[in-house]
């Protein structure tokens, strides 16, 4: 029988992991704001709501 061959797996640096998690977190937050938020997080009146509403139309996400 042949001995199993082990492949070298590069280590994931903490800096790269932190950057990846921040990027995923920001992407999820942006997806929530554009896709689902109806102004609940907006403290600036209707400006943010209208901006995200236009973003939903641009991306083809149904909103009304």
N, CA, C and O atoms as a Tripos MOL2 file, in Angstrom:
@<TRIPOS>MOLECULE
protein
  256   255    64     0     0
PROTEIN
NO_CHARGES

@<TRIPOS>ATOM
      1 N           0.8420   -1.1920    0.0000 N.3       1 UNK1
      2 CA          0.0000    0.0000    0.0000 C.3       1 UNK1
      3 C           0.8800    1.2460    0.0000 C.2       1 UNK1
      4 O           1.9350    1.2930    0.6340 O.2       1 UNK1
      5 N           0.4250    2.2170   -0.7080 N.am      2 UNK2
      6 CA          1.1630    3.4760   -0.7600 C.3       2 UNK2
      7 C           0.7650    4.3430    0.4230 C.2       2 UNK2
      8 O          -0.3900    4.3490    0.8480 O.2       2 UNK2
      9 N           1.7280    5.0660    0.9390 N.am      3 UNK3
     10 CA          1.4610    5.9720    2.0560 C.3       3 UNK3
     11 C           0.6930    7.1870    1.5470 C.2       3 UNK3
     12 O           0.9660    7.6630    0.4450 O.2       3 UNK3
     13 N          -0.2550    7.6940    2.3190 N.am      4 UNK4
     14 CA         -0.9980    8.8890    1.8780 C.3       4 UNK4
     15 C          -0.0610   10.0880    1.7380 C.2       4 UNK4
     16 O           0.8680   10.2800    2.5220 O.2       4 UNK4
     17 N          -0.3360   10.8650    0.7310 N.am      5 UNK5
     18 CA          0.4710   12.0540    0.4600 C.3       5 UNK5
     19 C          -0.2170   13.2390    1.1180 C.2       5 UNK5
     20 O          -1.4050   13.4790    0.9050 O.2       5 UNK5
     21 N           0.5350   13.9690    1.9100 N.am      6 UNK6
     22 CA         -0.0520   15.1520    2.5480 C.3       6 UNK6
     23 C           0.3130   16.3930    1.7380 C.2       6 UNK6
     24 O           1.4500   16.5570    1.2940 O.2       6 UNK6
     25 N          -0.6580   17.2420    1.5620 N.am      7 UNK7
     26 CA         -0.4420   18.4830    0.8230 C.3       7 UNK7
     27 C          -0.2380   19.6210    1.8130 C.2       7 UNK7
     28 O          -0.8670   19.6580    2.8700 O.2       7 UNK7
     29 N           0.6300   20.5300    1.4660 N.am      8 UNK8
     30 CA          0.8760   21.6790    2.3270 C.3       8 UNK8
     31 C          -0.2830   22.6690    2.1760 C.2       8 UNK8
     32 O          -0.6360   23.0600    1.0630 O.2       8 UNK8
     33 N          -0.8510   23.0560    3.2740 N.am      9 UNK9
     34 CA         -1.9460   24.0170    3.2770 C.3       9 UNK9
     35 C          -1.4060   25.3250    3.8410 C.2       9 UNK9
     36 O          -0.8950   25.3600    4.9610 O.2       9 UNK9
     37 N          -1.5200   26.4010    3.0640 N.am     10 UNK10
     38 CA         -0.9950   27.6720    3.5790 C.3      10 UNK10
     39 C          -1.7960   28.1520    4.7900 C.2      10 UNK10
     40 O          -3.0150   27.9850    4.8520 O.2      10 UNK10
     41 N          -1.1090   28.7330    5.7190 N.am     11 UNK11
     42 CA         -1.7560   29.2500    6.9240 C.3      11 UNK11
     43 C          -2.5140   30.5340    6.5920 C.2      11 UNK11
     44 O          -2.0740   31.3290    5.7620 O.2      11 UNK11
     45 N          -3.6310   30.7210    7.2350 N.am     12 UNK12
     46 CA         -4.4330   31.9190    7.0540 C.3      12 UNK12
     47 C          -3.9980   32.9420    8.0950 C.2      12 UNK12
     48 O          -4.1150   32.7060    9.2980 O.2      12 UNK12
     49 N          -3.5070   34.0580    7.6320 N.am     13 UNK13
     50 CA         -3.0120   35.0590    8.5640 C.3      13 UNK13
     51 C          -4.1820   35.7530    9.2730 C.2      13 UNK13
     52 O          -5.2560   35.9060    8.6910 O.2      13 UNK13
     53 N          -3.9790   36.1640   10.5050 N.am     14 UNK14
     54 CA         -5.0530   36.8710   11.2310 C.3      14 UNK14
     55 C          -5.4850   38.1540   10.5330 C.2      14 UNK14
     56 O          -6.6580   38.5260   10.5780 O.2      14 UNK14
     57 N          -4.5460   38.8220    9.8950 N.am     15 UNK15
     58 CA         -4.8900   40.0670    9.1880 C.3      15 UNK15
     59 C          -5.8260   39.7830    8.0090 C.2      15 UNK15
     60 O          -6.8000   40.5040    7.7940 O.2      15 UNK15
     61 N          -5.5230   38.7350    7.2560 N.am     16 UNK16
     62 CA         -6.3650   38.3740    6.1180 C.3      16 UNK16
     63 C          -7.7420   37.9120    6.5790 C.2      16 UNK16
     64 O          -8.7530   38.2410    5.9580 O.2      16 UNK16
     65 N          -7.7780   37.1550    7.6620 N.am     17 UNK17
     66 CA         -9.0530   36.6950    8.2130 C.3      17 UNK17
     67 C          -9.8950   37.8800    8.6740 C.2      17 UNK17
     68 O         -11.0970   37.9160    8.4120 O.2      17 UNK17
     69 N          -9.2900   38.8440    9.3530 N.am     18 UNK18
     70 CA        -10.0150   40.0300    9.8110 C.3      18 UNK18
     71 C         -10.5530   40.8240    8.6300 C.2      18 UNK18
     72 O         -11.7020   41.2640    8.6480 O.2      18 UNK18
     73 N          -9.7390   41.0080    7.6160 N.am     19 UNK19
     74 CA        -10.1660   41.7440    6.4290 C.3      19 UNK19
     75 C         -11.3220   41.0230    5.7320 C.2      19 UNK19
     76 O         -12.2740   41.6640    5.2860 O.2      19 UNK19
     77 N         -11.2410   39.7050    5.6370 N.am     20 UNK20
     78 CA        -12.3060   38.9340    4.9990 C.3      20 UNK20
     79 C         -13.6080   39.0460    5.7860 C.2      20 UNK20
     80 O         -14.6750   39.2200    5.1980 O.2      20 UNK20
     81 N         -13.5270   38.9470    7.1080 N.am     21 UNK21
     82 CA        -14.7390   39.0500    7.9300 C.3      21 UNK21
     83 C         -15.3550   40.4410    7.8570 C.2      21 UNK21
     84 O         -16.5780   40.5750    7.8160 O.2      21 UNK21
     85 N         -14.5240   41.4720    7.8410 N.am     22 UNK22
     86 CA        -15.0520   42.8350    7.6970 C.3      22 UNK22
     87 C         -15.7250   43.0320    6.3390 C.2      22 UNK22
     88 O         -16.7820   43.6560    6.2450 O.2      22 UNK22
     89 N         -15.1110   42.5000    5.3050 N.am     23 UNK23
     90 CA        -15.6830   42.6260    3.9620 C.3      23 UNK23
     91 C         -17.0290   41.9110    3.8700 C.2      23 UNK23
     92 O         -17.9840   42.4510    3.3110 O.2      23 UNK23
     93 N         -17.1040   40.7150    4.4100 N.am     24 UNK24
     94 CA        -18.3680   39.9730    4.3890 C.3      24 UNK24
     95 C         -19.4180   40.6950    5.2280 C.2      24 UNK24
     96 O         -20.5780   40.7810    4.8260 O.2      24 UNK24
     97 N         -19.0240   41.2100    6.3850 N.am     25 UNK25
     98 CA        -19.9610   41.9430    7.2340 C.3      25 UNK25
     99 C         -20.5040   43.1830    6.5490 C.2      25 UNK25
    100 O         -21.7060   43.4440    6.6050 O.2      25 UNK25
    101 N         -19.6360   43.9500    5.9040 N.am     26 UNK26
    102 CA        -20.0880   45.1490    5.1820 C.3      26 UNK26
    103 C         -20.9890   44.7850    4.0070 C.2      26 UNK26
    104 O         -21.9670   45.4800    3.7330 O.2      26 UNK26
    105 N         -20.6650   43.7040    3.3170 N.am     27 UNK27
    106 CA        -21.4970   43.2730    2.1910 C.3      27 UNK27
    107 C         -22.8900   42.8450    2.6750 C.2      27 UNK27
    108 O         -23.8950   43.1580    2.0360 O.2      27 UNK27
    109 N         -22.9450   42.1350    3.7940 N.am     28 UNK28
    110 CA        -24.2430   41.7320    4.3370 C.3      28 UNK28
    111 C         -25.0550   42.9280    4.8120 C.2      28 UNK28
    112 O         -26.2710   42.9730    4.6260 O.2      28 UNK28
    113 N         -24.3790   43.8990    5.4270 N.am     29 UNK29
    114 CA        -25.0780   45.0990    5.8800 C.3      29 UNK29
    115 C         -25.6280   45.8800    4.6870 C.2      29 UNK29
    116 O         -26.7590   46.3640    4.7330 O.2      29 UNK29
    117 N         -24.8440   46.0050    3.6300 N.am     30 UNK30
    118 CA        -25.3040   46.7070    2.4430 C.3      30 UNK30
    119 C         -26.4700   45.9680    1.7860 C.2      30 UNK30
    120 O         -27.4310   46.5920    1.3370 O.2      30 UNK30
    121 N         -26.3820   44.6370    1.7320 N.am     31 UNK31
    122 CA        -27.4820   43.8570    1.1580 C.3      31 UNK31
    123 C         -28.7550   44.0320    1.9740 C.2      31 UNK31
    124 O         -29.8440   44.1180    1.4060 O.2      31 UNK31
    125 N         -28.6340   44.0870    3.3050 N.am     32 UNK32
    126 CA        -29.8090   44.3190    4.1490 C.3      32 UNK32
    127 C         -30.3930   45.7000    3.8790 C.2      32 UNK32
    128 O         -31.6010   45.8440    3.6900 O.2      32 UNK32
    129 N         -29.5350   46.7090    3.8620 N.am     33 UNK33
    130 CA        -30.0320   48.0720    3.6710 C.3      33 UNK33
    131 C         -30.7380   48.2370    2.3370 C.2      33 UNK33
    132 O         -31.8010   48.8530    2.2630 O.2      33 UNK33
    133 N         -30.1530   47.6880    1.2860 N.am     34 UNK34
    134 CA        -30.7480   47.8500   -0.0350 C.3      34 UNK34
    135 C         -31.9720   46.9460   -0.2040 C.2      34 UNK34
    136 O         -32.9690   47.3600   -0.7960 O.2      34 UNK34
    137 N         -31.9020   45.7290    0.3070 N.am     35 UNK35
    138 CA        -32.9620   44.7730    0.0410 C.3      35 UNK35
    139 C         -34.1310   44.7830    0.9970 C.2      35 UNK35
    140 O         -35.2560   44.4930    0.5910 O.2      35 UNK35
    141 N         -33.8960   45.1120    2.2710 N.am     36 UNK36
    142 CA        -34.9500   44.8990    3.2550 C.3      36 UNK36
    143 C         -35.3130   46.1080    4.1000 C.2      36 UNK36
    144 O         -36.4520   46.2170    4.5540 O.2      36 UNK36
    145 N         -34.3890   47.0050    4.3180 N.am     37 UNK37
    146 CA        -34.6660   48.1340    5.2060 C.3      37 UNK37
    147 C         -35.7050   49.0480    4.5830 C.2      37 UNK37
    148 O         -35.5970   49.4250    3.4160 O.2      37 UNK37
    149 N         -36.6990   49.3970    5.3580 N.am     38 UNK38
    150 CA        -37.7490   50.3020    4.8770 C.3      38 UNK38
    151 C         -37.6680   51.6490    5.5890 C.2      38 UNK38
    152 O         -38.6850   52.3140    5.7890 O.2      38 UNK38
    153 N         -36.4880   52.0370    5.9600 N.am     39 UNK39
    154 CA        -36.3120   53.3060    6.6390 C.3      39 UNK39
    155 C         -36.2100   53.1720    8.1430 C.2      39 UNK39
    156 O         -36.1100   54.1810    8.8420 O.2      39 UNK39
    157 N         -36.2310   51.9410    8.6650 N.am     40 UNK40
    158 CA        -36.1760   51.7400   10.1160 C.3      40 UNK40
    159 C         -34.8420   52.1710   10.6980 C.2      40 UNK40
    160 O         -34.7850   52.6240   11.8410 O.2      40 UNK40
    161 N         -33.7620   52.0370    9.9250 N.am     41 UNK41
    162 CA        -32.4370   52.4270   10.4160 C.3      41 UNK41
    163 C         -32.0810   53.8630   10.0560 C.2      41 UNK41
    164 O         -31.0350   54.3690   10.4630 O.2      41 UNK41
    165 N         -32.9420   54.5110    9.3010 N.am     42 UNK42
    166 CA        -32.6370   55.8550    8.8260 C.3      42 UNK42
    167 C         -32.8920   56.8880    9.9130 C.2      42 UNK42
    168 O         -33.9970   56.9690   10.4490 O.2      42 UNK42
    169 N         -31.8900   57.6650   10.2320 N.am     43 UNK43
    170 CA        -32.0360   58.7760   11.1790 C.3      43 UNK43
    171 C         -32.0820   60.1150   10.4430 C.2      43 UNK43
    172 O         -32.2360   61.1700   11.0590 O.2      43 UNK43
    173 N         -31.9480   60.0580    9.1270 N.am     44 UNK44
    174 CA        -31.8790   61.2990    8.3540 C.3      44 UNK44
    175 C         -33.1650   61.5700    7.5830 C.2      44 UNK44
    176 O         -33.1360   62.2320    6.5450 O.2      44 UNK44
    177 N         -34.2680   61.0770    8.0680 N.am     45 UNK45
    178 CA        -35.5250   61.3230    7.3660 C.3      45 UNK45
    179 C         -35.6810   60.4070    6.1810 C.2      45 UNK45
    180 O         -35.2850   59.2420    6.2290 O.2      45 UNK45
    181 N         -36.2490   60.9220    5.1300 N.am     46 UNK46
    182 CA        -36.5620   60.1100    3.9670 C.3      46 UNK46
    183 C         -35.4090   59.9890    2.9790 C.2      46 UNK46
    184 O         -35.5070   59.2150    2.0260 O.2      46 UNK46
    185 N         -34.3140   60.7330    3.1770 N.am     47 UNK47
    186 CA        -33.2100   60.7020    2.2130 C.3      47 UNK47
    187 C         -32.6410   59.2940    2.0560 C.2      47 UNK47
    188 O         -32.4960   58.8090    0.9340 O.2      47 UNK47
    189 N         -32.3170   58.6290    3.1740 N.am     48 UNK48
    190 CA        -31.7420   57.2900    3.1090 C.3      48 UNK48
    191 C         -32.7540   56.2900    2.5620 C.2      48 UNK48
    192 O         -32.3960   55.3940    1.7970 O.2      48 UNK48
    193 N         -34.0070   56.4410    2.9500 N.am     49 UNK49
    194 CA        -35.0390   55.5380    2.4430 C.3      49 UNK49
    195 C         -35.1480   55.6420    0.9230 C.2      49 UNK49
    196 O         -35.2090   54.6270    0.2300 O.2      49 UNK49
    197 N         -35.1710   56.8510    0.4170 N.am     50 UNK50
    198 CA        -35.2890   57.0380   -1.0300 C.3      50 UNK50
    199 C         -34.0450   56.5500   -1.7630 C.2      50 UNK50
    200 O         -34.1560   56.0010   -2.8590 O.2      50 UNK50
    201 N         -32.8710   56.7390   -1.1840 N.am     51 UNK51
    202 CA        -31.6400   56.2610   -1.7950 C.3      51 UNK51
    203 C         -31.6600   54.7380   -1.9040 C.2      51 UNK51
    204 O         -31.3220   54.1850   -2.9510 O.2      51 UNK51
    205 N         -32.0520   54.0640   -0.8340 N.am     52 UNK52
    206 CA        -32.1070   52.6100   -0.8540 C.3      52 UNK52
    207 C         -33.2510   52.1080   -1.7450 C.2      52 UNK52
    208 O         -33.1320   51.0560   -2.3740 O.2      52 UNK52
    209 N         -34.3400   52.8490   -1.7970 N.am     53 UNK53
    210 CA        -35.4540   52.4960   -2.6780 C.3      53 UNK53
    211 C         -35.0080   52.5080   -4.1320 C.2      53 UNK53
    212 O         -35.3480   51.6070   -4.8990 O.2      53 UNK53
    213 N         -34.2520   53.5230   -4.5060 N.am     54 UNK54
    214 CA        -33.7260   53.5900   -5.8670 C.3      54 UNK54
    215 C         -32.7320   52.4610   -6.1100 C.2      54 UNK54
    216 O         -32.6740   51.9190   -7.2140 O.2      54 UNK54
    217 N         -31.9500   52.0990   -5.0950 N.am     55 UNK55
    218 CA        -31.0160   50.9830   -5.2270 C.3      55 UNK55
    219 C         -31.7330   49.6660   -5.4530 C.2      55 UNK55
    220 O         -31.2670   48.8250   -6.2220 O.2      55 UNK55
    221 N         -32.8740   49.4790   -4.7800 N.am     56 UNK56
    222 CA        -33.6570   48.2640   -5.0010 C.3      56 UNK56
    223 C         -34.1390   48.1920   -6.4440 C.2      56 UNK56
    224 O         -34.0740   47.1330   -7.0680 O.2      56 UNK56
    225 N         -34.6170   49.3020   -6.9730 N.am     57 UNK57
    226 CA        -35.0570   49.3130   -8.3640 C.3      57 UNK57
    227 C         -33.8930   49.0390   -9.3020 C.2      57 UNK57
    228 O         -34.0480   48.3050  -10.2780 O.2      57 UNK57
    229 N         -32.7360   49.6120   -9.0250 N.am     58 UNK58
    230 CA        -31.5670   49.4190   -9.8620 C.3      58 UNK58
    231 C         -31.1390   47.9550   -9.9040 C.2      58 UNK58
    232 O         -30.7520   47.4530  -10.9600 O.2      58 UNK58
    233 N         -31.2080   47.2650   -8.7610 N.am     59 UNK59
    234 CA        -30.7860   45.8730   -8.6680 C.3      59 UNK59
    235 C         -31.8940   44.8880   -9.0240 C.2      59 UNK59
    236 O         -31.6440   43.6860   -9.1050 O.2      59 UNK59
    237 N         -33.0900   45.3700   -9.2350 N.am     60 UNK60
    238 CA        -34.1990   44.4920   -9.5960 C.3      60 UNK60
    239 C         -34.8230   43.7750   -8.4240 C.2      60 UNK60
    240 O         -35.5020   42.7670   -8.6170 O.2      60 UNK60
    241 N         -34.6120   44.2710   -7.1910 N.am     61 UNK61
    242 CA        -35.2100   43.6700   -6.0120 C.3      61 UNK61
    243 C         -36.6280   44.2080   -5.8720 C.2      61 UNK61
    244 O         -36.8190   45.4240   -5.8410 O.2      61 UNK61
    245 N         -37.6220   43.3350   -5.7860 N.am     62 UNK62
    246 CA        -38.9970   43.8360   -5.6520 C.3      62 UNK62
    247 C         -39.1870   44.5440   -4.3110 C.2      62 UNK62
    248 O         -38.7670   44.0420   -3.2680 O.2      62 UNK62
    249 N         -39.8140   45.6930   -4.3510 N.am     63 UNK63
    250 CA        -40.0150   46.4420   -3.1130 C.3      63 UNK63
    251 C         -41.4350   46.9350   -2.9610 C.2      63 UNK63
    252 O         -41.8370   47.2930   -1.8540 O.2      63 UNK63
    253 N         -42.2050   46.9670   -4.0210 N.am     64 UNK64
    254 CA        -43.6230   47.3410   -3.9030 C.3      64 UNK64
    255 C         -44.3800   46.8360   -5.0960 C.2      64 UNK64
    256 O         -45.5900   47.0430   -5.1930 O.2      64 UNK64
@<TRIPOS>BOND
     1     1     2 1
     2     2     3 1
     3     3     4 2
     4     3     5 am
     5     5     6 1
     6     6     7 1
     7     7     8 2
     8     7     9 am
     9     9    10 1
    10    10    11 1
    11    11    12 2
    12    11    13 am
    13    13    14 1
    14    14    15 1
    15    15    16 2
    16    15    17 am
    17    17    18 1
    18    18    19 1
    19    19    20 2
    20    19    21 am
    21    21    22 1
    22    22    23 1
    23    23    24 2
    24    23    25 am
    25    25    26 1
    26    26    27 1
    27    27    28 2
    28    27    29 am
    29    29    30 1
    30    30    31 1
    31    31    32 2
    32    31    33 am
    33    33    34 1
    34    34    35 1
    35    35    36 2
    36    35    37 am
    37    37    38 1
    38    38    39 1
    39    39    40 2
    40    39    41 am
    41    41    42 1
    42    42    43 1
    43    43    44 2
    44    43    45 am
    45    45    46 1
    46    46    47 1
    47    47    48 2
    48    47    49 am
    49    49    50 1
    50    50    51 1
    51    51    52 2
    52    51    53 am
    53    53    54 1
    54    54    55 1
    55    55    56 2
    56    55    57 am
    57    57    58 1
    58    58    59 1
    59    59    60 2
    60    59    61 am
    61    61    62 1
    62    62    63 1
    63    63    64 2
    64    63    65 am
    65    65    66 1
    66    66    67 1
    67    67    68 2
    68    67    69 am
    69    69    70 1
    70    70    71 1
    71    71    72 2
    72    71    73 am
    73    73    74 1
    74    74    75 1
    75    75    76 2
    76    75    77 am
    77    77    78 1
    78    78    79 1
    79    79    80 2
    80    79    81 am
    81    81    82 1
    82    82    83 1
    83    83    84 2
    84    83    85 am
    85    85    86 1
    86    86    87 1
    87    87    88 2
    88    87    89 am
    89    89    90 1
    90    90    91 1
    91    91    92 2
    92    91    93 am
    93    93    94 1
    94    94    95 1
    95    95    96 2
    96    95    97 am
    97    97    98 1
    98    98    99 1
    99    99   100 2
   100    99   101 am
   101   101   102 1
   102   102   103 1
   103   103   104 2
   104   103   105 am
   105   105   106 1
   106   106   107 1
   107   107   108 2
   108   107   109 am
   109   109   110 1
   110   110   111 1
   111   111   112 2
   112   111   113 am
   113   113   114 1
   114   114   115 1
   115   115   116 2
   116   115   117 am
   117   117   118 1
   118   118   119 1
   119   119   120 2
   120   119   121 am
   121   121   122 1
   122   122   123 1
   123   123   124 2
   124   123   125 am
   125   125   126 1
   126   126   127 1
   127   127   128 2
   128   127   129 am
   129   129   130 1
   130   130   131 1
   131   131   132 2
   132   131   133 am
   133   133   134 1
   134   134   135 1
   135   135   136 2
   136   135   137 am
   137   137   138 1
   138   138   139 1
   139   139   140 2
   140   139   141 am
   141   141   142 1
   142   142   143 1
   143   143   144 2
   144   143   145 am
   145   145   146 1
   146   146   147 1
   147   147   148 2
   148   147   149 am
   149   149   150 1
   150   150   151 1
   151   151   152 2
   152   151   153 am
   153   153   154 1
   154   154   155 1
   155   155   156 2
   156   155   157 am
   157   157   158 1
   158   158   159 1
   159   159   160 2
   160   159   161 am
   161   161   162 1
   162   162   163 1
   163   163   164 2
   164   163   165 am
   165   165   166 1
   166   166   167 1
   167   167   168 2
   168   167   169 am
   169   169   170 1
   170   170   171 1
   171   171   172 2
   172   171   173 am
   173   173   174 1
   174   174   175 1
   175   175   176 2
   176   175   177 am
   177   177   178 1
   178   178   179 1
   179   179   180 2
   180   179   181 am
   181   181   182 1
   182   182   183 1
   183   183   184 2
   184   183   185 am
   185   185   186 1
   186   186   187 1
   187   187   188 2
   188   187   189 am
   189   189   190 1
   190   190   191 1
   191   191   192 2
   192   191   193 am
   193   193   194 1
   194   194   195 1
   195   195   196 2
   196   195   197 am
   197   197   198 1
   198   198   199 1
   199   199   200 2
   200   199   201 am
   201   201   202 1
   202   202   203 1
   203   203   204 2
   204   203   205 am
   205   205   206 1
   206   206   207 1
   207   207   208 2
   208   207   209 am
   209   209   210 1
   210   210   211 1
   211   211   212 2
   212   211   213 am
   213   213   214 1
   214   214   215 1
   215   215   216 2
   216   215   217 am
   217   217   218 1
   218   218   219 1
   219   219   220 2
   220   219   221 am
   221   221   222 1
   222   222   223 1
   223   223   224 2
   224   223   225 am
   225   225   226 1
   226   226   227 1
   227   227   228 2
   228   227   229 am
   229   229   230 1
   230   230   231 1
   231   231   232 2
   232   231   233 am
   233   233   234 1
   234   234   235 1
   235   235   236 2
   236   235   237 am
   237   237   238 1
   238   238   239 1
   239   239   240 2
   240   239   241 am
   241   241   242 1
   242   242   243 1
   243   243   244 2
   244   243   245 am
   245   245   246 1
   246   246   247 1
   247   247   248 2
   248   247   249 am
   249   249   250 1
   250   250   251 1
   251   251   252 2
   252   251   253 am
   253   253   254 1
   254   254   255 1
   255   255   256 2
@<TRIPOS>SUBSTRUCTURE
     1 UNK1         2 RESIDUE 1 A UNK
     2 UNK2         6 RESIDUE 1 A UNK
     3 UNK3        10 RESIDUE 1 A UNK
     4 UNK4        14 RESIDUE 1 A UNK
     5 UNK5        18 RESIDUE 1 A UNK
     6 UNK6        22 RESIDUE 1 A UNK
     7 UNK7        26 RESIDUE 1 A UNK
     8 UNK8        30 RESIDUE 1 A UNK
     9 UNK9        34 RESIDUE 1 A UNK
    10 UNK10       38 RESIDUE 1 A UNK
    11 UNK11       42 RESIDUE 1 A UNK
    12 UNK12       46 RESIDUE 1 A UNK
    13 UNK13       50 RESIDUE 1 A UNK
    14 UNK14       54 RESIDUE 1 A UNK
    15 UNK15       58 RESIDUE 1 A UNK
    16 UNK16       62 RESIDUE 1 A UNK
    17 UNK17       66 RESIDUE 1 A UNK
    18 UNK18       70 RESIDUE 1 A UNK
    19 UNK19       74 RESIDUE 1 A UNK
    20 UNK20       78 RESIDUE 1 A UNK
    21 UNK21       82 RESIDUE 1 A UNK
    22 UNK22       86 RESIDUE 1 A UNK
    23 UNK23       90 RESIDUE 1 A UNK
    24 UNK24       94 RESIDUE 1 A UNK
    25 UNK25       98 RESIDUE 1 A UNK
    26 UNK26      102 RESIDUE 1 A UNK
    27 UNK27      106 RESIDUE 1 A UNK
    28 UNK28      110 RESIDUE 1 A UNK
    29 UNK29      114 RESIDUE 1 A UNK
    30 UNK30      118 RESIDUE 1 A UNK
    31 UNK31      122 RESIDUE 1 A UNK
    32 UNK32      126 RESIDUE 1 A UNK
    33 UNK33      130 RESIDUE 1 A UNK
    34 UNK34      134 RESIDUE 1 A UNK
    35 UNK35      138 RESIDUE 1 A UNK
    36 UNK36      142 RESIDUE 1 A UNK
    37 UNK37      146 RESIDUE 1 A UNK
    38 UNK38      150 RESIDUE 1 A UNK
    39 UNK39      154 RESIDUE 1 A UNK
    40 UNK40      158 RESIDUE 1 A UNK
    41 UNK41      162 RESIDUE 1 A UNK
    42 UNK42      166 RESIDUE 1 A UNK
    43 UNK43      170 RESIDUE 1 A UNK
    44 UNK44      174 RESIDUE 1 A UNK
    45 UNK45      178 RESIDUE 1 A UNK
    46 UNK46      182 RESIDUE 1 A UNK
    47 UNK47      186 RESIDUE 1 A UNK
    48 UNK48      190 RESIDUE 1 A UNK
    49 UNK49      194 RESIDUE 1 A UNK
    50 UNK50      198 RESIDUE 1 A UNK
    51 UNK51      202 RESIDUE 1 A UNK
    52 UNK52      206 RESIDUE 1 A UNK
    53 UNK53      210 RESIDUE 1 A UNK
    54 UNK54      214 RESIDUE 1 A UNK
    55 UNK55      218 RESIDUE 1 A UNK
    56 UNK56      222 RESIDUE 1 A UNK
    57 UNK57      226 RESIDUE 1 A UNK
    58 UNK58      230 RESIDUE 1 A UNK
    59 UNK59      234 RESIDUE 1 A UNK
    60 UNK60      238 RESIDUE 1 A UNK
    61 UNK61      242 RESIDUE 1 A UNK
    62 UNK62      246 RESIDUE 1 A UNK
    63 UNK63      250 RESIDUE 1 A UNK
    64 UNK64      254 RESIDUE 1 A UNK
